[in-house]
Amino acid sequence: MRPLLSTLSLVLLLQGFPVIVQAQGTENTGDVASTAIQQVIAANLMTNSADGNFYPERLMNRAELASILVKAFRLNKQEAANQPKSITVADVPRSHWAYQDIQTVLKTDVMKGYRGNLFFPNQRVTRAEALAIFAQAYGVFQFSDDVVNEILAPYPDANSIPTWARRAIATVITEGFINTDAQNNITPLRPMTRGDMAYLLSKYLQRQQKQPDTPVVPTTTDSPQLP
């Protein structure tokens, strides 16, 4: 009887954890995830690891987010106009791999530092933080509180979205950039993964594609006149 109980306990324990699909490069990860990863790699917004794998389940930190935002929104083009002088960041020396990108997001006010001139480049970001910062770079829509509540209403865990992120996340939802779990939860307090970011960026890239021009119906002078 003890082995049966142990098996049942293990099953119940595993059911308590979310299912995470691991993608390596563009292998069998589901059409949506695979396509999103291909798109962001092709656009040079994200890259595979040195071993050729993408690892969508890995968590993102602030330095990685800064680097992606600079590429996605070409923030370096805005940097000189905003603040040409370097900003002192105590925990990001010039030798840091993301030094220039962190300088850029700070100068353009897309991301903020902390007291004591700290950035915490290795700190993990939640989905709420990443989505809100992305919306900041994209442009947060100035919805009224009532409209924000209406946009967020279909999501079961909308009440768990921090107040400071609600309008930004409503913007991301309106633009079709959001991904949710099987129950349509936004899971704003869960850490942001590389897979989450790939999905967000792929939808952003699709939005940036030029829409076909509306065809012009030709007119001729020989057309009959309507009565």
C-alpha positions as YAML, in Angstrom:
chain: A
units: angstrom
residues:
- id: 1
  name: MET
  ca: [0.00, 0.00, 0.00]
- id: 2
  name: ARG
  ca: [2.89, 2.37, 0.75]
- id: 3
  name: PRO
  ca: [4.21, 2.40, -2.85]
- id: 4
  name: LEU
  ca: [0.72, 3.33, -4.11]
- id: 5
  name: LEU
  ca: [0.47, 6.21, -1.64]
- id: 6
  name: SER
  ca: [3.91, 7.43, -2.64]
- id: 7
  name: THR
  ca: [2.96, 7.39, -6.30]
- id: 8
  name: LEU
  ca: [-0.24, 9.31, -5.62]
- id: 9
  name: SER
  ca: [1.66, 11.88, -3.55]
- id: 10
  name: LEU
  ca: [4.14, 12.38, -6.37]
- id: 11
  name: VAL
  ca: [1.34, 12.86, -8.92]
- id: 12
  name: LEU
  ca: [-0.38, 15.42, -6.70]
- id: 13
  name: LEU
  ca: [2.88, 17.24, -6.15]
- id: 14
  name: LEU
  ca: [3.63, 17.44, -9.87]
- id: 15
  name: GLN
  ca: [0.14, 18.71, -10.58]
- id: 16
  name: GLY
  ca: [0.90, 21.73, -8.44]
- id: 17
  name: PHE
  ca: [3.62, 22.92, -10.80]
- id: 18
  name: PRO
  ca: [3.03, 24.70, -14.12]
- id: 19
  name: VAL
  ca: [3.91, 22.83, -17.27]
- id: 20
  name: ILE
  ca: [6.92, 24.40, -18.94]
- id: 21
  name: VAL
  ca: [7.69, 23.53, -22.53]
- id: 22
  name: GLN
  ca: [11.41, 23.66, -23.30]
- id: 23
  name: ALA
  ca: [12.39, 24.83, -26.73]
- id: 24
  name: GLN
  ca: [15.82, 24.37, -28.19]
- id: 25
  name: GLY
  ca: [16.40, 26.61, -31.14]
- id: 26
  name: THR
  ca: [13.34, 26.13, -33.34]
- id: 27
  name: GLU
  ca: [12.63, 22.47, -32.66]
- id: 28
  name: ASN
  ca: [9.22, 20.97, -31.86]
- id: 29
  name: THR
  ca: [7.86, 23.48, -29.34]
- id: 30
  name: GLY
  ca: [4.46, 24.16, -30.85]
- id: 31
  name: ASP
  ca: [3.85, 26.23, -33.93]
- id: 32
  name: VAL
  ca: [3.28, 29.52, -32.11]
- id: 33
  name: ALA
  ca: [6.33, 29.34, -29.84]
- id: 34
  name: SER
  ca: [8.58, 28.06, -32.61]
- id: 35
  name: THR
  ca: [7.51, 30.77, -35.04]
- id: 36
  name: ALA
  ca: [7.94, 33.50, -32.42]
- id: 37
  name: ILE
  ca: [11.47, 32.34, -31.63]
- id: 38
  name: GLN
  ca: [12.38, 32.21, -35.31]
- id: 39
  name: GLN
  ca: [11.08, 35.73, -35.84]
- id: 40
  name: VAL
  ca: [12.96, 37.36, -32.98]
- id: 41
  name: ILE
  ca: [16.20, 35.59, -33.86]
- id: 42
  name: ALA
  ca: [15.86, 36.62, -37.51]
- id: 43
  name: ALA
  ca: [15.27, 40.22, -36.40]
- id: 44
  name: ASN
  ca: [18.37, 40.03, -34.17]
- id: 45
  name: LEU
  ca: [16.35, 41.05, -31.11]
- id: 46
  name: MET
  ca: [17.29, 37.88, -29.23]
- id: 47
  name: THR
  ca: [19.88, 35.17, -29.86]
- id: 48
  name: ASN
  ca: [20.47, 31.53, -29.10]
- id: 49
  name: SER
  ca: [22.95, 30.53, -26.44]
- id: 50
  name: ALA
  ca: [26.46, 29.50, -27.44]
- id: 51
  name: ASP
  ca: [25.31, 25.87, -27.65]
- id: 52
  name: GLY
  ca: [22.67, 26.76, -30.25]
- id: 53
  name: ASN
  ca: [19.67, 26.42, -27.93]
- id: 54
  name: PHE
  ca: [17.19, 29.18, -27.14]
- id: 55
  name: TYR
  ca: [16.05, 28.04, -23.67]
- id: 56
  name: PRO
  ca: [12.66, 29.81, -23.56]
- id: 57
  name: GLU
  ca: [12.11, 28.76, -19.93]
- id: 58
  name: ARG
  ca: [15.06, 30.76, -18.63]
- id: 59
  name: LEU
  ca: [14.22, 33.83, -16.58]
- id: 60
  name: MET
  ca: [15.13, 37.32, -17.76]
- id: 61
  name: ASN
  ca: [17.03, 39.94, -15.80]
- id: 62
  name: ARG
  ca: [17.07, 43.73, -16.06]
- id: 63
  name: ALA
  ca: [20.25, 43.90, -18.13]
- id: 64
  name: GLU
  ca: [18.84, 41.49, -20.72]
- id: 65
  name: LEU
  ca: [15.58, 43.44, -20.86]
- id: 66
  name: ALA
  ca: [17.48, 46.70, -21.39]
- id: 67
  name: SER
  ca: [19.48, 45.21, -24.26]
- id: 68
  name: ILE
  ca: [16.35, 43.91, -26.00]
- id: 69
  name: LEU
  ca: [14.48, 47.20, -25.65]
- id: 70
  name: VAL
  ca: [17.36, 49.19, -27.17]
- id: 71
  name: LYS
  ca: [17.31, 46.92, -30.21]
- id: 72
  name: ALA
  ca: [13.53, 46.70, -30.57]
- id: 73
  name: PHE
  ca: [12.87, 50.43, -30.32]
- id: 74
  name: ARG
  ca: [16.24, 51.71, -31.58]
- id: 75
  name: LEU
  ca: [16.58, 53.73, -28.42]
- id: 76
  name: ASN
  ca: [20.19, 54.60, -29.18]
- id: 77
  name: LYS
  ca: [18.83, 56.99, -31.83]
- id: 78
  name: GLN
  ca: [17.05, 58.93, -29.07]
- id: 79
  name: GLU
  ca: [19.85, 58.82, -26.52]
- id: 80
  name: ALA
  ca: [21.94, 61.77, -27.67]
- id: 81
  name: ALA
  ca: [18.95, 64.08, -27.80]
- id: 82
  name: ASN
  ca: [17.82, 63.16, -24.30]
- id: 83
  name: GLN
  ca: [21.02, 63.16, -22.29]
- id: 84
  name: PRO
  ca: [24.44, 62.92, -23.97]
- id: 85
  name: LYS
  ca: [26.43, 62.66, -20.74]
- id: 86
  name: SER
  ca: [27.04, 59.30, -19.08]
- id: 87
  name: ILE
  ca: [25.00, 58.42, -16.01]
- id: 88
  name: THR
  ca: [26.86, 57.07, -13.02]
- id: 89
  name: VAL
  ca: [25.59, 53.58, -12.20]
- id: 90
  name: ALA
  ca: [27.45, 52.11, -9.23]
- id: 91
  name: ASP
  ca: [26.72, 48.45, -10.01]
- id: 92
  name: VAL
  ca: [27.20, 48.64, -13.80]
- id: 93
  name: PRO
  ca: [30.87, 49.39, -14.64]
- id: 94
  name: ARG
  ca: [31.98, 50.18, -18.17]
- id: 95
  name: SER
  ca: [33.23, 46.60, -18.46]
- id: 96
  name: HIS
  ca: [29.70, 45.20, -18.03]
- id: 97
  name: TRP
  ca: [28.43, 43.58, -21.23]
- id: 98
  name: ALA
  ca: [25.22, 45.66, -21.18]
- id: 99
  name: TYR
  ca: [26.77, 48.94, -20.00]
- id: 100
  name: GLN
  ca: [25.88, 50.95, -23.10]
- id: 101
  name: ASP
  ca: [22.34, 49.55, -23.34]
- id: 102
  name: ILE
  ca: [21.71, 50.31, -19.67]
- id: 103
  name: GLN
  ca: [23.00, 53.84, -20.21]
- id: 104
  name: THR
  ca: [20.57, 54.18, -23.12]
- id: 105
  name: VAL
  ca: [17.44, 52.99, -21.29]
- id: 106
  name: LEU
  ca: [18.25, 55.27, -18.37]
- id: 107
  name: LYS
  ca: [18.87, 58.31, -20.59]
- id: 108
  name: THR
  ca: [15.63, 57.75, -22.49]
- id: 109
  name: ASP
  ca: [13.65, 57.12, -19.26]
- id: 110
  name: VAL
  ca: [12.45, 53.74, -20.52]
- id: 111
  name: MET
  ca: [13.87, 52.13, -17.37]
- id: 112
  name: LYS
  ca: [14.68, 53.65, -14.01]
- id: 113
  name: GLY
  ca: [17.49, 53.09, -11.57]
- id: 114
  name: TYR
  ca: [17.27, 52.69, -7.82]
- id: 115
  name: ARG
  ca: [18.43, 54.82, -4.94]
- id: 116
  name: GLY
  ca: [22.18, 55.02, -4.61]
- id: 117
  name: ASN
  ca: [22.68, 55.07, -8.38]
- id: 118
  name: LEU
  ca: [22.03, 51.34, -8.63]
- id: 119
  name: PHE
  ca: [20.45, 49.43, -11.51]
- id: 120
  name: PHE
  ca: [20.55, 45.81, -10.26]
- id: 121
  name: PRO
  ca: [21.33, 44.37, -13.71]
- id: 122
  name: ASN
  ca: [21.05, 40.75, -12.54]
- id: 123
  name: GLN
  ca: [17.70, 41.18, -10.82]
- id: 124
  name: ARG
  ca: [14.93, 39.05, -12.34]
- id: 125
  name: VAL
  ca: [11.91, 40.89, -13.68]
- id: 126
  name: THR
  ca: [8.29, 39.87, -13.23]
- id: 127
  name: ARG
  ca: [5.89, 39.77, -16.14]
- id: 128
  name: ALA
  ca: [4.19, 42.90, -14.79]
- id: 129
  name: GLU
  ca: [7.51, 44.76, -14.72]
- id: 130
  name: ALA
  ca: [8.61, 43.60, -18.16]
- id: 131
  name: LEU
  ca: [5.24, 44.30, -19.79]
- id: 132
  name: ALA
  ca: [5.01, 47.73, -18.18]
- id: 133
  name: ILE
  ca: [8.55, 48.68, -19.23]
- id: 134
  name: PHE
  ca: [7.90, 47.43, -22.76]
- id: 135
  name: ALA
  ca: [4.73, 49.54, -22.88]
- id: 136
  name: GLN
  ca: [6.74, 52.53, -21.66]
- id: 137
  name: ALA
  ca: [9.04, 52.20, -24.65]
- id: 138
  name: TYR
  ca: [6.11, 51.53, -27.00]
- id: 139
  name: GLY
  ca: [3.91, 54.30, -25.66]
- id: 140
  name: VAL
  ca: [1.33, 53.77, -22.92]
- id: 141
  name: PHE
  ca: [-2.22, 54.54, -24.02]
- id: 142
  name: GLN
  ca: [-3.86, 57.04, -21.68]
- id: 143
  name: PHE
  ca: [-6.98, 55.00, -21.01]
- id: 144
  name: SER
  ca: [-9.33, 56.07, -18.25]
- id: 145
  name: ASP
  ca: [-9.54, 53.83, -15.20]
- id: 146
  name: ASP
  ca: [-12.94, 52.56, -16.35]
- id: 147
  name: VAL
  ca: [-11.57, 51.57, -19.75]
- id: 148
  name: VAL
  ca: [-8.56, 49.88, -18.14]
- id: 149
  name: ASN
  ca: [-10.88, 47.87, -15.89]
- id: 150
  name: GLU
  ca: [-12.99, 46.88, -18.89]
- id: 151
  name: ILE
  ca: [-9.94, 45.72, -20.85]
- id: 152
  name: LEU
  ca: [-8.63, 43.68, -17.94]
- id: 153
  name: ALA
  ca: [-12.01, 42.21, -16.91]
- id: 154
  name: PRO
  ca: [-11.80, 39.02, -19.06]
- id: 155
  name: TYR
  ca: [-8.65, 37.87, -17.25]
- id: 156
  name: PRO
  ca: [-9.34, 35.88, -14.03]
- id: 157
  name: ASP
  ca: [-6.24, 37.18, -12.23]
- id: 158
  name: ALA
  ca: [-6.61, 40.84, -13.25]
- id: 159
  name: ASN
  ca: [-6.86, 41.89, -9.61]
- id: 160
  name: SER
  ca: [-3.32, 40.67, -9.01]
- id: 161
  name: ILE
  ca: [-1.89, 43.21, -11.46]
- id: 162
  name: PRO
  ca: [-0.09, 45.96, -9.48]
- id: 163
  name: THR
  ca: [-1.83, 49.33, -9.71]
- id: 164
  name: TRP
  ca: [1.20, 50.97, -11.36]
- id: 165
  name: ALA
  ca: [1.16, 48.39, -14.18]
- id: 166
  name: ARG
  ca: [-2.55, 48.23, -15.00]
- id: 167
  name: ARG
  ca: [-2.67, 50.93, -17.69]
- id: 168
  name: ALA
  ca: [0.54, 49.67, -19.31]
- id: 169
  name: ILE
  ca: [-0.69, 46.09, -19.40]
- id: 170
  name: ALA
  ca: [-4.03, 47.27, -20.80]
- id: 171
  name: THR
  ca: [-2.00, 48.87, -23.60]
- id: 172
  name: VAL
  ca: [-0.15, 45.63, -24.31]
- id: 173
  name: ILE
  ca: [-3.44, 43.71, -24.37]
- id: 174
  name: THR
  ca: [-5.08, 46.21, -26.72]
- id: 175
  name: GLU
  ca: [-2.18, 45.87, -29.15]
- id: 176
  name: GLY
  ca: [-2.40, 42.07, -29.07]
- id: 177
  name: PHE
  ca: [1.04, 41.55, -27.53]
- id: 178
  name: ILE
  ca: [-0.05, 39.57, -24.44]
- id: 179
  name: ASN
  ca: [0.31, 35.83, -23.88]
- id: 180
  name: THR
  ca: [-1.68, 34.01, -21.19]
- id: 181
  name: ASP
  ca: [-1.82, 30.57, -19.63]
- id: 182
  name: ALA
  ca: [-4.43, 27.90, -20.38]
- id: 183
  name: GLN
  ca: [-6.91, 29.57, -18.00]
- id: 184
  name: ASN
  ca: [-6.40, 32.98, -19.65]
- id: 185
  name: ASN
  ca: [-4.44, 34.29, -16.67]
- id: 186
  name: ILE
  ca: [-1.88, 37.03, -17.23]
- id: 187
  name: THR
  ca: [0.21, 35.84, -14.24]
- id: 188
  name: PRO
  ca: [1.73, 39.30, -13.70]
- id: 189
  name: LEU
  ca: [3.77, 38.31, -10.65]
- id: 190
  name: ARG
  ca: [5.41, 35.32, -12.31]
- id: 191
  name: PRO
  ca: [8.99, 35.86, -13.54]
- id: 192
  name: MET
  ca: [9.34, 36.85, -17.19]
- id: 193
  name: THR
  ca: [10.88, 34.12, -19.32]
- id: 194
  name: ARG
  ca: [12.73, 34.27, -22.61]
- id: 195
  name: GLY
  ca: [9.79, 32.49, -24.20]
- id: 196
  name: ASP
  ca: [7.40, 35.16, -22.91]
- id: 197
  name: MET
  ca: [9.62, 37.88, -24.34]
- id: 198
  name: ALA
  ca: [9.94, 36.10, -27.69]
- id: 199
  name: TYR
  ca: [6.14, 35.96, -27.98]
- id: 200
  name: LEU
  ca: [5.79, 39.65, -27.08]
- id: 201
  name: LEU
  ca: [8.47, 40.72, -29.54]
- id: 202
  name: SER
  ca: [7.08, 38.58, -32.35]
- id: 203
  name: LYS
  ca: [3.67, 40.24, -32.00]
- id: 204
  name: TYR
  ca: [5.35, 43.65, -31.93]
- id: 205
  name: LEU
  ca: [7.29, 42.82, -35.10]
- id: 206
  name: GLN
  ca: [4.09, 41.74, -36.83]
- id: 207
  name: ARG
  ca: [2.49, 45.06, -35.90]
- id: 208
  name: GLN
  ca: [5.45, 46.94, -37.39]
- id: 209
  name: GLN
  ca: [5.07, 45.29, -40.79]
- id: 210
  name: LYS
  ca: [3.77, 47.70, -43.39]
- id: 211
  name: GLN
  ca: [0.12, 47.15, -44.18]
- id: 212
  name: PRO
  ca: [-0.75, 46.83, -47.88]
- id: 213
  name: ASP
  ca: [-1.99, 50.02, -49.46]
- id: 214
  name: THR
  ca: [-5.69, 50.26, -50.13]
- id: 215
  name: PRO
  ca: [-6.18, 49.67, -53.86]
- id: 216
  name: VAL
  ca: [-7.41, 52.68, -55.80]
- id: 217
  name: VAL
  ca: [-10.39, 52.03, -58.01]
- id: 218
  name: PRO
  ca: [-9.60, 53.55, -61.42]
- id: 219
  name: THR
  ca: [-12.05, 55.97, -62.94]
- id: 220
  name: THR
  ca: [-12.46, 56.93, -66.57]
- id: 221
  name: THR
  ca: [-14.15, 59.75, -68.35]
- id: 222
  name: ASP
  ca: [-16.12, 57.20, -70.37]
- id: 223
  name: SER
  ca: [-18.02, 55.95, -67.35]
- id: 224
  name: PRO
  ca: [-21.77, 56.42, -67.70]
- id: 225
  name: GLN
  ca: [-23.24, 59.23, -65.65]
- id: 226
  name: LEU
  ca: [-25.62, 58.18, -62.93]
- id: 227
  name: PRO
  ca: [-29.04, 59.83, -63.03]
...
